[in-house]
């Protein structure tokens, strides 16, 4: 099967009992759009798929528009190719905490933040957390876990670059799924 393997990261679905999207329906949705090797992971909205043509930006627009039409609400979707996901894992600046998925999160950002935006964020990082940004990925080490992190709550409002976070277990699971799709 030819084509490029992509991962789609949805934000704002299946959170707190709102905007419910069943993963089986999401798989069918991708297949109906003509994608193959579709697989989903956990309820927060992660899909791996293969597309015969189109780049990440084009596919993002296409999937977002079709999603809104089908489910009646907007979900910001980050579409990235397998190479991006491989790079995200390879460039992890916190390998020593990668074994504890609750303490390491990766945010897929819509674009690379400016140095001013990063500086503003650094000013807010006064707790035990630390972060590093590599291109359009923000790595967050939260020793107390994301749920208890004040900084994690401030992050989206402070950075102002749209993004969606995944814990390290999800990142690794998606890489494995994308690798399997890529090996077909």
N, CA, C and O atoms as a DFTB+ gen file, in Angstrom:
736 C
 N C O
     1  1       0.868      -1.198       0.000
     2  2       0.000       0.000       0.000
     3  2       0.892       1.231       0.000
     4  3       1.744       1.392       0.874
     5  1       0.692       2.092      -0.981
     6  2       1.536       3.292      -1.059
     7  2       0.896       4.425      -0.261
     8  3      -0.255       4.340       0.166
     9  1       1.668       5.474      -0.076
    10  2       1.161       6.633       0.652
    11  2       2.001       6.911       1.872
    12  3       2.910       6.156       2.218
    13  1       1.679       8.009       2.514
    14  2       2.432       8.458       3.674
    15  2       1.623       8.199       4.938
    16  3       0.403       8.358       4.955
    17  1       2.322       7.799       5.993
    18  2       1.667       7.567       7.279
    19  2       1.637       8.878       8.060
    20  3       2.643       9.578       8.173
    21  1       0.461       9.190       8.594
    22  2       0.267      10.407       9.383
    23  2      -0.347      10.053      10.728
    24  3      -0.920       8.977      10.904
    25  1      -0.218      10.972      11.668
    26  2      -0.931      10.880      12.928
    27  2      -1.793      12.135      13.048
    28  3      -1.352      13.237      12.723
    29  1      -3.025      11.955      13.517
    30  2      -3.927      13.088      13.748
    31  2      -4.223      13.156      15.241
    32  3      -4.681      12.181      15.838
    33  1      -3.958      14.310      15.835
    34  2      -4.177      14.533      17.261
    35  2      -5.330      15.512      17.418
    36  3      -5.226      16.670      17.012
    37  1      -6.417      15.056      18.001
    38  2      -7.606      15.887      18.191
    39  2      -7.527      16.578      19.544
    40  3      -6.948      16.040      20.488
    41  1      -8.103      17.760      19.637
    42  2      -8.196      18.399      20.954
    43  2      -9.651      18.710      21.253
    44  3     -10.435      19.049      20.366
    45  1      -9.990      18.584      22.539
    46  2     -11.322      18.973      22.995
    47  2     -12.425      17.984      22.726
    48  3     -13.596      18.363      22.719
    49  1     -12.081      16.693      22.499
    50  2     -13.165      15.715      22.379
    51  2     -13.091      14.736      23.555
    52  3     -12.014      14.448      24.078
    53  1     -14.254      14.236      23.953
    54  2     -14.348      13.257      25.043
    55  2     -13.712      13.753      26.337
    56  3     -13.089      12.983      27.069
    57  1     -13.875      15.050      26.610
    58  2     -13.354      15.621      27.848
    59  2     -14.535      15.917      28.767
    60  3     -15.448      16.656      28.400
    61  1     -14.508      15.343      29.948
    62  2     -15.563      15.616      30.935
    63  2     -16.968      15.299      30.452
    64  3     -17.924      15.987      30.809
    65  1     -17.091      14.252      29.638
    66  2     -18.418      13.833      29.178
    67  2     -19.001      14.693      28.075
    68  3     -20.164      14.524      27.710
    69  1     -18.209      15.618      27.537
    70  2     -18.699      16.496      26.469
    71  2     -18.078      16.132      25.126
    72  3     -17.014      15.517      25.049
    73  1     -18.781      16.534      24.076
    74  2     -18.286      16.350      22.711
    75  2     -17.799      14.918      22.490
    76  3     -16.654      14.671      22.113
    77  1     -18.713      13.996      22.739
    78  2     -18.386      12.574      22.694
    79  2     -18.230      12.104      21.247
    80  3     -19.108      12.307      20.408
    81  1     -17.104      11.480      20.987
    82  2     -16.844      10.871      19.682
    83  2     -16.310       9.468      19.961
    84  3     -15.250       9.310      20.567
    85  1     -17.045       8.459      19.518
    86  2     -16.581       7.083      19.723
    87  2     -15.447       6.771      18.741
    88  3     -15.486       7.164      17.575
    89  1     -14.440       6.058      19.244
    90  2     -13.274       5.790      18.403
    91  2     -13.609       4.917      17.197
    92  3     -12.996       5.067      16.140
    93  1     -14.565       4.016      17.337
    94  2     -14.975       3.196      16.185
    95  2     -15.560       4.093      15.090
    96  3     -15.329       3.873      13.901
    97  1     -16.322       5.109      15.514
    98  2     -16.903       6.053      14.550
    99  2     -15.811       6.909      13.918
   100  3     -15.884       7.258      12.740
   101  1     -14.795       7.242      14.718
   102  2     -13.682       8.038      14.192
   103  2     -12.908       7.238      13.144
   104  3     -12.496       7.781      12.119
   105  1     -12.714       5.943      13.411
   106  2     -12.035       5.080      12.425
   107  2     -12.820       5.049      11.124
   108  3     -12.249       5.209      10.045
   109  1     -14.144       4.841      11.225
   110  2     -14.992       4.812      10.015
   111  2     -14.926       6.137       9.270
   112  3     -14.891       6.169       8.040
   113  1     -14.909       7.226      10.026
   114  2     -14.831       8.578       9.457
   115  2     -13.571       8.720       8.582
   116  3     -13.637       9.232       7.465
   117  1     -12.435       8.264       9.104
   118  2     -11.184       8.343       8.328
   119  2     -11.247       7.444       7.097
   120  3     -10.779       7.824       6.023
   121  1     -11.819       6.268       7.250
   122  2     -11.935       5.348       6.117
   123  2     -12.859       5.927       5.050
   124  3     -12.595       5.804       3.854
   125  1     -13.952       6.565       5.497
   126  2     -14.884       7.189       4.549
   127  2     -14.228       8.327       3.773
   128  3     -14.632       8.635       2.652
   129  1     -13.211       8.951       4.376
   130  2     -12.477      10.020       3.680
   131  2     -11.441       9.454       2.708
   132  3     -10.750      10.205       2.019
   133  1     -11.341       8.143       2.659
   134  2     -10.450       7.510       1.690
   135  2      -9.067       7.174       2.231
   136  3      -8.163       6.852       1.460
   137  1      -8.891       7.245       3.555
   138  2      -7.598       6.901       4.142
   139  2      -7.572       5.408       4.464
   140  3      -8.616       4.778       4.634
   141  1      -6.362       4.854       4.543
   142  2      -6.240       3.423       4.828
   143  2      -5.380       3.203       6.067
   144  3      -4.835       4.150       6.635
   145  1      -5.268       1.937       6.480
   146  2      -4.483       1.554       7.672
   147  2      -4.839       2.431       8.873
   148  3      -3.960       2.883       9.607
   149  1      -6.137       2.665       9.064
   150  2      -6.581       3.567      10.129
   151  2      -6.583       2.821      11.466
   152  3      -7.092       1.705      11.571
   153  1      -6.008       3.458      12.476
   154  2      -6.044       2.912      13.837
   155  2      -6.212       4.079      14.794
   156  3      -5.681       5.164      14.560
   157  1      -6.960       3.852      15.883
   158  2      -7.123       4.912      16.880
   159  2      -6.548       4.431      18.201
   160  3      -6.387       3.232      18.431
   161  1      -6.240       5.401      19.069
   162  2      -5.673       5.065      20.376
   163  2      -6.320       5.924      21.451
   164  3      -6.354       7.148      21.326
   165  1      -6.819       5.315      22.478
   166  2      -7.520       5.905      23.620
   167  2      -8.546       6.960      23.218
   168  3      -8.594       7.404      22.071
   169  1      -9.362       7.347      24.195
   170  2     -10.535       8.164      23.909
   171  2     -10.256       9.635      23.613
   172  3     -11.141      10.344      23.135
   173  1      -9.031      10.104      23.890
   174  2      -8.782      11.542      23.721
   175  2      -8.650      11.964      22.263
   176  3      -8.499      13.149      21.967
   177  1      -8.706      10.995      21.353
   178  2      -8.725      11.351      19.935
   179  2      -7.346      11.346      19.309
   180  3      -6.733      12.394      19.105
   181  1      -6.868      10.149      19.008
   182  2      -5.583       9.977      18.321
   183  2      -5.825       8.983      17.206
   184  3      -6.372       7.905      17.439
   185  1      -5.423       9.337      16.000
   186  2      -5.601       8.419      14.882
   187  2      -4.314       8.348      14.075
   188  3      -3.638       9.352      13.850
   189  1      -4.001       7.148      13.651
   190  2      -2.898       6.926      12.721
   191  2      -3.554       6.484      11.421
   192  3      -4.484       5.678      11.432
   193  1      -3.068       7.011      10.301
   194  2      -3.680       6.657       9.019
   195  2      -2.674       6.869       7.898
   196  3      -1.644       7.523       8.066
   197  1      -3.007       6.298       6.759
   198  2      -2.163       6.451       5.570
   199  2      -2.949       7.219       4.510
   200  3      -4.109       6.913       4.232
   201  1      -2.295       8.219       3.925
   202  2      -2.928       9.021       2.878
   203  2      -2.119       8.885       1.588
   204  3      -0.889       8.937       1.601
   205  1      -2.827       8.711       0.485
   206  2      -2.135       8.564      -0.808
   207  2      -1.520       9.878      -1.268
   208  3      -0.456       9.896      -1.886
   209  1      -2.203      10.982      -0.959
   210  2      -1.631      12.267      -1.347
   211  2      -2.045      13.335      -0.355
   212  3      -2.947      13.137       0.460
   213  1      -1.372      14.465      -0.439
   214  2      -1.650      15.562       0.478
   215  2      -0.571      15.666       1.534
   216  3       0.046      14.671       1.914
   217  1      -0.352      16.879       2.003
   218  2       0.608      17.092       3.079
   219  2      -0.164      17.358       4.371
   220  3      -1.394      17.418       4.374
   221  1       0.573      17.514       5.456
   222  2      -0.058      17.655       6.768
   223  2      -1.015      18.848       6.809
   224  3      -2.109      18.739       7.361
   225  1      -0.618      19.972       6.236
   226  2      -1.455      21.184       6.286
   227  2      -2.762      20.984       5.519
   228  3      -3.833      21.347       6.005
   229  1      -2.671      20.410       4.327
   230  2      -3.856      20.160       3.502
   231  2      -4.790      19.170       4.189
   232  3      -6.004      19.367       4.232
   233  1      -4.202      18.098       4.728
   234  2      -4.999      17.067       5.389
   235  2      -5.677      17.623       6.638
   236  3      -6.816      17.263       6.935
   237  1      -4.985      18.498       7.372
   238  2      -5.573      19.109       8.566
   239  2      -6.859      19.845       8.193
   240  3      -7.897      19.648       8.825
   241  1      -6.788      20.690       7.169
   242  2      -7.965      21.462       6.720
   243  2      -9.095      20.529       6.293
   244  3     -10.254      20.727       6.659
   245  1      -8.739      19.514       5.518
   246  2      -9.741      18.581       5.000
   247  2     -10.433      17.836       6.149
   248  3     -11.660      17.740       6.179
   249  1      -9.644      17.314       7.089
   250  2     -10.205      16.517       8.187
   251  2     -11.005      17.395       9.145
   252  3     -12.082      17.001       9.594
   253  1     -10.484      18.588       9.463
   254  2     -11.222      19.494      10.363
   255  2     -12.587      19.855       9.787
   256  3     -13.590      19.838      10.501
   257  1     -12.626      20.180       8.497
   258  2     -13.891      20.577       7.856
   259  2     -14.870      19.405       7.844
   260  3     -16.050      19.576       8.151
   261  1     -14.385      18.224       7.492
   262  2     -15.263      17.050       7.429
   263  2     -15.734      16.651       8.829
   264  3     -16.874      16.223       9.009
   265  1     -14.851      16.793       9.811
   266  2     -15.203      16.451      11.195
   267  2     -16.324      17.361      11.700
   268  3     -17.302      16.897      12.287
   269  1     -16.165      18.654      11.462
   270  2     -17.163      19.622      11.926
   271  2     -18.519      19.359      11.266
   272  3     -19.566      19.466      11.905
   273  1     -18.479      19.015       9.983
   274  2     -19.711      18.733       9.247
   275  2     -20.406      17.501       9.836
   276  3     -21.629      17.483       9.973
   277  1     -19.630      16.479      10.181
   278  2     -20.208      15.224      10.686
   279  2     -20.671      15.341      12.134
   280  3     -21.767      14.888      12.464
   281  1     -19.854      15.945      13.013
   282  2     -20.176      15.953      14.445
   283  2     -20.785      17.266      14.936
   284  3     -21.299      17.338      16.053
   285  1     -20.726      18.311      14.094
   286  2     -21.418      19.546      14.447
   287  2     -20.664      20.457      15.411
   288  3     -21.231      21.423      15.922
   289  1     -19.403      20.163      15.660
   290  2     -18.576      21.079      16.450
   291  2     -17.147      21.028      15.933
   292  3     -16.742      20.078      15.262
   293  1     -16.395      22.071      16.259
   294  2     -15.026      22.179      15.770
   295  2     -14.061      21.520      16.742
   296  3     -14.130      21.760      17.947
   297  1     -13.179      20.706      16.236
   298  2     -12.065      20.183      17.030
   299  2     -10.796      20.600      16.306
   300  3     -10.642      20.369      15.107
   301  1      -9.888      21.220      17.057
   302  2      -8.601      21.562      16.450
   303  2      -7.819      20.263      16.286
   304  3      -7.661      19.495      17.234
   305  1      -7.346      20.036      15.099
   306  2      -6.668      18.780      14.798
   307  2      -5.252      19.074      14.313
   308  3      -5.046      19.900      13.423
   309  1      -4.289      18.392      14.905
   310  2      -2.900      18.502      14.450
   311  2      -2.601      17.245      13.635
   312  3      -2.668      16.134      14.161
   313  1      -2.279      17.412      12.375
   314  2      -1.873      16.273      11.545
   315  2      -0.375      16.390      11.308
   316  3       0.118      17.431      10.873
   317  1       0.336      15.316      11.596
   318  2       1.793      15.292      11.437
   319  2       2.196      13.968      10.804
   320  3       1.507      12.961      10.971
   321  1       3.309      13.968      10.080
   322  2       3.730      12.716       9.443
   323  2       4.594      11.876      10.383
   324  3       5.000      12.327      11.454
   325  1       4.860      10.659       9.956
   326  2       5.605       9.702      10.775
   327  2       6.989      10.242      11.138
   328  3       7.467      10.043      12.254
   329  1       7.626      10.926      10.188
   330  2       8.961      11.486      10.445
   331  2       8.951      12.480      11.603
   332  3       9.884      12.527      12.405
   333  1       7.881      13.272      11.677
   334  2       7.739      14.238      12.782
   335  2       7.647      13.514      14.116
   336  3       8.278      13.911      15.096
   337  1       6.853      12.446      14.143
   338  2       6.668      11.682      15.375
   339  2       7.980      11.005      15.792
   340  3       8.326      10.983      16.973
   341  1       8.691      10.464      14.828
   342  2       9.989       9.830      15.121
   343  2      10.962      10.856      15.695
   344  3      11.689      10.571      16.647
   345  1      10.968      12.048      15.109
   346  2      11.854      13.114      15.589
   347  2      11.473      13.551      17.004
   348  3      12.338      13.780      17.849
   349  1      10.158      13.664      17.249
   350  2       9.670      14.064      18.570
   351  2      10.226      13.119      19.643
   352  3      10.695      13.571      20.688
   353  1      10.172      11.821      19.385
   354  2      10.653      10.844      20.366
   355  2      12.179      10.881      20.470
   356  3      12.732      10.837      21.569
   357  1      12.848      10.963      19.329
   358  2      14.315      10.952      19.326
   359  2      14.905      12.176      20.027
   360  3      15.974      12.095      20.632
   361  1      14.206      13.309      19.944
   362  2      14.745      14.559      20.499
   363  2      14.291      14.838      21.932
   364  3      14.522      15.930      22.452
   365  1      13.649      13.866      22.569
   366  2      13.178      14.054      23.947
   367  2      14.323      14.546      24.844
   368  3      15.322      13.845      25.009
   369  1      14.183      15.746      25.422
   370  2      15.253      16.286      26.262
   371  2      15.246      15.734      27.692
   372  3      16.126      16.055      28.491
   373  1      14.240      14.894      28.010
   374  2      14.119      14.341      29.367
   375  2      14.104      12.812      29.342
   376  3      13.167      12.202      29.857
   377  1      15.125      12.182      28.754
   378  2      15.093      10.716      28.644
   379  2      15.048      10.023      30.007
   380  3      14.559       8.900      30.131
   381  1      15.564      10.711      31.021
   382  2      15.616      10.097      32.358
   383  2      14.237       9.935      32.989
   384  3      14.085       9.143      33.919
   385  1      13.221      10.667      32.505
   386  2      11.872      10.521      33.072
   387  2      10.901       9.853      32.097
   388  3       9.713       9.725      32.392
   389  1      11.403       9.431      30.945
   390  2      10.527       8.856      29.918
   391  2       9.823       7.588      30.403
   392  3       8.748       7.249      29.908
   393  1      10.419       6.889      31.365
   394  2       9.812       5.655      31.864
   395  2       8.544       5.935      32.676
   396  3       7.687       5.060      32.803
   397  1       8.420       7.140      33.222
   398  2       7.219       7.495      33.982
   399  2       6.358       8.444      33.151
   400  3       6.546       9.660      33.160
   401  1       5.408       7.845      32.434
   402  2       4.625       8.603      31.452
   403  2       3.785       9.711      32.084
   404  3       3.345      10.614      31.373
   405  1       3.549       9.670      33.393
   406  2       2.723      10.706      34.021
   407  2       3.514      11.999      34.222
   408  3       2.933      13.052      34.483
   409  1       4.826      11.916      34.100
   410  2       5.672      13.078      34.388
   411  2       6.199      13.763      33.125
   412  3       6.808      14.830      33.194
   413  1       5.957      13.140      31.980
   414  2       6.476      13.694      30.727
   415  2       5.359      13.804      29.701
   416  3       4.663      12.835      29.399
   417  1       5.208      15.019      29.176
   418  2       4.179      15.283      28.173
   419  2       4.795      16.007      26.989
   420  3       5.747      16.775      27.132
   421  1       4.232      15.747      25.821
   422  2       4.654      16.467      24.624
   423  2       3.439      17.215      24.076
   424  3       2.360      16.642      23.922
   425  1       3.629      18.485      23.787
   426  2       2.583      19.302      23.181
   427  2       2.921      19.478      21.706
   428  3       3.988      19.986      21.362
   429  1       2.013      19.059      20.844
   430  2       2.142      19.359      19.419
   431  2       1.614      20.774      19.238
   432  3       0.451      21.048      19.532
   433  1       2.459      21.664      18.760
   434  2       2.075      23.067      18.597
   435  2       1.769      23.355      17.134
   436  3       2.344      22.753      16.226
   437  1       0.854      24.286      16.933
   438  2       0.456      24.627      15.565
   439  2       1.622      25.219      14.766
   440  3       1.708      25.052      13.549
   441  1       2.493      25.892      15.459
   442  2       3.669      26.466      14.800
   443  2       4.795      26.591      15.832
   444  3       4.576      26.445      17.035
   445  1       5.975      26.859      15.344
   446  2       7.113      27.067      16.227
   447  2       6.944      28.411      16.943
   448  3       6.738      29.429      16.282
   449  1       7.028      28.438      18.285
   450  2       6.866      29.704      18.999
   451  2       8.056      30.639      18.754
   452  3       9.161      30.192      18.447
   453  1       7.806      31.937      18.895
   454  2       8.882      32.925      18.759
   455  2       9.698      32.949      20.054
   456  3       9.259      32.429      21.079
   457  1      10.867      33.547      20.001
   458  2      11.701      33.639      21.204
   459  2      11.002      34.469      22.284
   460  3      11.158      34.192      23.473
   461  1      10.234      35.484      21.878
   462  2       9.481      36.290      22.845
   463  2       8.421      35.442      23.551
   464  3       8.254      35.530      24.767
   465  1       7.712      34.625      22.779
   466  2       6.675      33.765      23.360
   467  2       7.287      32.766      24.343
   468  3       6.728      32.501      25.407
   469  1       8.443      32.221      23.968
   470  2       9.119      31.257      24.845
   471  2       9.599      31.950      26.119
   472  3       9.506      31.379      27.205
   473  1      10.108      33.164      25.995
   474  2      10.590      33.914      27.162
   475  2       9.440      34.208      28.124
   476  3       9.601      34.098      29.339
   477  1       8.284      34.579      27.581
   478  2       7.105      34.839      28.404
   479  2       6.698      33.588      29.177
   480  3       6.321      33.656      30.347
   481  1       6.783      32.461      28.508
   482  2       6.421      31.199      29.141
   483  2       7.423      30.842      30.240
   484  3       7.040      30.378      31.314
   485  1       8.688      31.061      29.965
   486  2       9.739      30.737      30.942
   487  2       9.549      31.516      32.242
   488  3       9.842      31.007      33.325
   489  1       9.060      32.748      32.133
   490  2       8.808      33.573      33.329
   491  2       7.763      32.932      34.241
   492  3       7.811      33.100      35.459
   493  1       6.823      32.201      33.650
   494  2       5.734      31.585      34.424
   495  2       6.137      30.230      35.016
   496  3       5.442      29.684      35.873
   497  1       7.252      29.706      34.552
   498  2       7.663      28.363      34.969
   499  2       8.476      28.466      36.262
   500  3       9.704      28.375      36.247
   501  1       7.767      28.658      37.381
   502  2       8.441      28.932      38.651
   503  2       8.357      27.754      39.619
   504  3       8.970      27.787      40.686
   505  1       7.608      26.722      39.260
   506  2       7.466      25.558      40.146
   507  2       8.555      24.531      39.881
   508  3       9.680      24.858      39.503
   509  1       8.171      23.267      40.096
   510  2       9.139      22.182      39.896
   511  2       9.222      21.743      38.438
   512  3      10.094      20.953      38.075
   513  1       8.320      22.249      37.605
   514  2       8.298      21.832      36.209
   515  2       9.454      22.440      35.429
   516  3      10.028      23.461      35.809
   517  1       9.768      21.785      34.338
   518  2      10.689      22.374      33.372
   519  2      10.165      22.038      31.982
   520  3       9.462      21.046      31.790
   521  1      10.515      22.870      31.033
   522  2      10.058      22.608      29.664
   523  2      11.169      22.948      28.687
   524  3      12.094      23.701      28.990
   525  1      11.044      22.373      27.523
   526  2      11.957      22.692      26.434
   527  2      11.153      22.654      25.150
   528  3      10.279      21.805      24.973
   529  1      11.457      23.582      24.255
   530  2      10.752      23.628      22.974
   531  2      11.742      23.329      21.865
   532  3      12.796      23.956      21.761
   533  1      11.383      22.364      21.044
   534  2      12.188      22.033      19.868
   535  2      11.262      22.130      18.661
   536  3      10.368      21.305      18.467
   537  1      11.499      23.146      17.867
   538  2      10.634      23.441      16.722
   539  2       9.183      23.562      17.171
   540  3       8.864      24.437      17.975
   541  1       8.290      22.696      16.664
   542  2       6.862      22.832      16.997
   543  2       6.419      21.824      18.061
   544  3       5.258      21.414      18.096
   545  1       7.357      21.431      18.923
   546  2       7.032      20.516      20.019
   547  2       7.499      21.129      21.331
   548  3       8.635      21.589      21.444
   549  1       6.607      21.129      22.324
   550  2       6.980      21.543      23.669
   551  2       6.996      20.291      24.544
   552  3       6.003      19.569      24.636
   553  1       8.130      20.052      25.178
   554  2       8.263      18.936      26.112
   555  2       8.106      19.497      27.515
   556  3       8.775      20.461      27.887
   557  1       7.225      18.894      28.285
   558  2       6.997      19.355      29.646
   559  2       7.310      18.237      30.632
   560  3       6.720      17.158      30.577
   561  1       8.239      18.510      31.527
   562  2       8.526      17.592      32.622
   563  2       7.799      18.129      33.847
   564  3       8.147      19.186      34.372
   565  1       6.788      17.392      34.297
   566  2       5.995      17.790      35.463
   567  2       6.172      16.720      36.539
   568  3       5.467      15.711      36.529
   569  1       7.113      16.932      37.469
   570  2       7.421      15.895      38.466
   571  2       6.225      15.472      39.303
   572  3       6.158      14.323      39.741
   573  1       5.286      16.371      39.533
   574  2       4.102      16.035      40.316
   575  2       2.944      15.530      39.473
   576  3       1.860      15.278      39.998
   577  1       3.158      15.380      38.181
   578  2       2.084      14.975      37.271
   579  2       1.363      16.190      36.704
   580  3       1.386      17.267      37.301
   581  1       0.728      16.019      35.561
   582  2       0.098      17.136      34.867
   583  2      -1.106      17.684      35.635
   584  3      -1.326      18.896      35.659
   585  1      -1.877      16.810      36.255
   586  2      -3.092      17.225      36.949
   587  2      -2.843      18.201      38.089
   588  3      -3.692      19.041      38.389
   589  1      -1.686      18.091      38.723
   590  2      -1.381      18.955      39.870
   591  2      -0.529      20.163      39.468
   592  3      -0.187      20.989      40.314
   593  1      -0.195      20.265      38.211
   594  2       0.726      21.311      37.757
   595  2       0.001      22.632      37.482
   596  3      -0.847      22.723      36.594
   597  1       0.355      23.644      38.266
   598  2      -0.183      24.992      38.039
   599  2       0.330      25.511      36.695
   600  3      -0.419      26.117      35.928
   601  1       1.595      25.271      36.422
   602  2       2.213      25.739      35.181
   603  2       1.498      25.171      33.949
   604  3       1.275      25.888      32.974
   605  1       1.144      23.893      33.997
   606  2       0.454      23.269      32.858
   607  2      -0.855      23.998      32.559
   608  3      -1.247      24.138      31.400
   609  1      -1.529      24.464      33.620
   610  2      -2.769      25.211      33.439
   611  2      -2.556      26.573      32.810
   612  3      -3.408      27.072      32.075
   613  1      -1.410      27.169      33.104
   614  2      -1.099      28.500      32.559
   615  2      -0.569      28.423      31.132
   616  3      -0.647      29.390      30.374
   617  1      -0.036      27.274      30.784
   618  2       0.707      27.123      29.535
   619  2      -0.056      27.585      28.283
   620  3       0.467      28.412      27.537
   621  1      -1.271      27.082      28.028
   622  2      -1.953      27.489      26.792
   623  2      -2.226      28.990      26.724
   624  3      -2.042      29.617      25.681
   625  1      -2.664      29.556      27.844
   626  2      -2.996      30.995      27.856
   627  2      -1.745      31.857      27.711
   628  3      -1.785      32.927      27.105
   629  1      -0.647      31.387      28.267
   630  2       0.591      32.173      28.228
   631  2       1.271      32.067      26.870
   632  3       1.705      33.070      26.303
   633  1       1.360      30.854      26.358
   634  2       2.085      30.651      25.092
   635  2       1.290      31.207      23.911
   636  3       1.863      31.760      22.972
   637  1      -0.025      31.055      23.967
   638  2      -0.918      31.547      22.908
   639  2      -0.675      30.907      21.540
   640  3      -1.151      31.410      20.522
   641  1       0.065      29.800      21.520
   642  2       0.208      29.023      20.289
   643  2      -0.651      27.780      20.491
   644  3      -0.375      26.982      21.387
   645  1      -1.689      27.603      19.672
   646  2      -2.546      26.439      19.865
   647  2      -1.746      25.140      19.841
   648  3      -0.820      24.968      19.048
   649  1      -2.127      24.250      20.719
   650  2      -1.439      22.969      20.768
   651  2      -2.289      21.947      21.493
   652  3      -3.331      22.276      22.059
   653  1      -1.840      20.717      21.470
   654  2      -2.539      19.657      22.185
   655  2      -1.506      18.740      22.815
   656  3      -0.519      18.365      22.181
   657  1      -1.745      18.383      24.077
   658  2      -0.758      17.619      24.846
   659  2      -1.071      16.130      24.844
   660  3      -2.233      15.724      24.811
   661  1      -0.014      15.323      24.880
   662  2      -0.142      13.872      25.045
   663  2       0.909      13.410      26.049
   664  3       2.040      13.897      26.050
   665  1       0.519      12.462      26.906
   666  2       1.532      11.933      27.814
   667  2       2.453      10.999      27.039
   668  3       2.160      10.601      25.911
   669  1       3.571      10.660      27.672
   670  2       4.618       9.938      26.945
   671  2       4.181       8.537      26.538
   672  3       4.635       8.020      25.517
   673  1       3.301       7.913      27.330
   674  2       2.806       6.581      26.952
   675  2       2.058       6.672      25.628
   676  3       2.236       5.829      24.749
   677  1       1.219       7.702      25.486
   678  2       0.472       7.881      24.245
   679  2       1.410       8.149      23.074
   680  3       1.231       7.601      21.986
   681  1       2.412       8.997      23.304
   682  2       3.404       9.297      22.256
   683  2       4.052       8.010      21.752
   684  3       4.141       7.782      20.545
   685  1       4.502       7.176      22.679
   686  2       5.186       5.938      22.284
   687  2       4.230       4.955      21.613
   688  3       4.612       4.265      20.668
   689  1       2.998       4.889      22.095
   690  2       2.003       4.003      21.478
   691  2       1.714       4.440      20.049
   692  3       1.605       3.603      19.153
   693  1       1.589       5.748      19.831
   694  2       1.331       6.255      18.477
   695  2       2.502       5.984      17.561
   696  3       2.312       5.652      16.391
   697  1       3.716       6.122      18.080
   698  2       4.894       5.833      17.255
   699  2       4.908       4.361      16.841
   700  3       5.210       4.022      15.697
   701  1       4.574       3.501      17.796
   702  2       4.549       2.062      17.483
   703  2       3.475       1.770      16.442
   704  3       3.722       1.026      15.492
   705  1       2.285       2.344      16.606
   706  2       1.196       2.131      15.650
   707  2       1.559       2.678      14.271
   708  3       1.287       2.043      13.252
   709  1       2.172       3.856      14.245
   710  2       2.548       4.470      12.966
   711  2       3.642       3.651      12.292
   712  3       3.664       3.505      11.070
   713  1       4.549       3.118      13.108
   714  2       5.605       2.261      12.565
   715  2       5.042       1.003      11.937
   716  3       5.523       0.554      10.897
   717  1       4.018       0.429      12.568
   718  2       3.376      -0.768      12.017
   719  2       2.663      -0.437      10.712
   720  3       2.730      -1.199       9.747
   721  1       1.979       0.709      10.691
   722  2       1.300       1.135       9.462
   723  2       2.317       1.386       8.355
   724  3       2.077       1.084       7.186
   725  1       3.465       1.950       8.752
   726  2       4.515       2.270       7.785
   727  2       5.216       1.052       7.253
   728  3       5.801       1.078       6.170
   729  1       5.156      -0.033       8.029
   730  2       5.871      -1.240       7.617
   731  2       5.064      -2.146       6.701
   732  3       5.553      -3.187       6.260
   733  1       3.819      -1.747       6.414
   734  2       2.959      -2.599       5.582
   735  2       3.353      -2.521       4.128
   736  3       2.736      -3.173       3.285
